[in-house]
Amino acid sequence: MPEKDKINYDMLPDYMRRGARLYVEDGVIPGDFLTYIFKNDFVHAACHADDVNKYLLFTYAGFLYNEVPSGCWGSKTKMLKWNKEGGLNGPEKAQG
């Protein structure tokens, strides 16, 4: 599993990094566009993309595949489980 300090959020637009980070690290469900991205539903993501993100769908695919744990993306079920577990920080919270 990738370590949270090694995930390259810089490949995403500045204003999208916080939502992506909160979801990956803490399990906080993001807005519609990122939710569709993490559900691996790029058709609906394209429909909800703004004028910047509509050109970055390939970048988001690379972000999922290369940067974040596979357990946090791919379906609604995986997203809900990731949310319930508290993301990458979940196990630390349970211990502390």
C-alpha positions in Angstrom: 0.0 0.0 0.0 1.4 3.4 -0.9 2.5 5.6 2.0 0.5 8.8 2.2 3.6 11.0 2.1 4.6 9.4 -1.2 1.3 10.0 -3.1 1.8 12.6 -5.8 -1.3 14.9 -5.5 0.6 17.5 -7.5 -0.5 15.9 -10.7 -4.0 17.2 -10.0 -5.2 20.8 -10.2 -4.6 22.8 -7.0 -8.3 23.1 -6.2 -8.9 19.3 -6.5 -6.0 18.2 -4.3 -7.8 18.8 -0.9 -10.8 16.7 -1.8 -8.6 13.9 -3.2 -6.3 14.0 -0.1 -9.2 14.0 2.3 -10.8 11.0 0.6 -7.6 9.0 0.3 -6.1 9.7 3.7 -9.3 10.1 5.8 -12.0 8.4 3.8 -14.1 11.7 3.5 -16.4 11.2 0.4 -15.6 14.0 -2.1 -17.9 16.0 -4.4 -19.6 14.5 -7.4 -16.8 14.7 -9.9 -14.2 13.1 -7.7 -16.7 10.5 -6.5 -17.2 9.4 -10.1 -13.5 9.3 -10.6 -12.9 7.1 -7.5 -15.9 4.9 -8.5 -14.1 4.4 -11.9 -17.1 5.9 -13.7 -15.4 8.1 -16.2 -18.5 8.6 -18.3 -20.3 10.3 -15.4 -17.1 12.0 -14.3 -16.9 13.6 -17.8 -20.5 14.8 -17.4 -19.6 16.5 -14.1 -16.2 17.9 -15.1 -15.5 21.6 -15.2 -13.6 23.3 -18.0 -10.2 22.2 -16.6 -11.0 18.7 -15.4 -12.6 17.6 -18.7 -9.2 17.6 -20.3 -7.5 15.7 -17.4 -9.5 12.5 -17.3 -6.4 10.5 -18.5 -4.4 12.2 -15.7 -7.0 11.1 -13.1 -6.8 7.6 -14.5 -3.0 7.6 -14.0 -3.5 9.1 -10.5 -5.7 6.2 -9.5 -3.6 3.5 -11.1 -0.2 4.8 -10.0 -0.6 6.8 -6.9 -3.4 5.6 -4.6 -4.2 2.3 -3.0 -6.4 0.0 -5.1 -8.7 -0.5 -2.2 -10.0 3.1 -2.4 -11.2 3.1 -5.9 -13.0 1.1 -8.5 -16.6 0.9 -7.3 -19.2 2.5 -5.0 -18.8 -0.5 -2.7 -15.0 0.1 -2.4 -15.6 3.8 -1.7 -18.1 3.1 1.0 -15.8 0.6 2.7 -12.9 3.0 2.4 -15.0 5.7 4.0 -16.1 3.4 6.8 -12.5 2.4 7.5 -11.3 6.1 7.6 -8.9 5.9 4.6 -5.2 5.5 5.1 -5.3 7.2 8.5 -8.0 4.8 9.7 -5.7 2.2 11.3 -3.7 4.9 13.1 -6.9 6.5 14.5 -8.0 3.1 15.8 -4.6 2.6 17.6 -4.3 6.1 19.0 
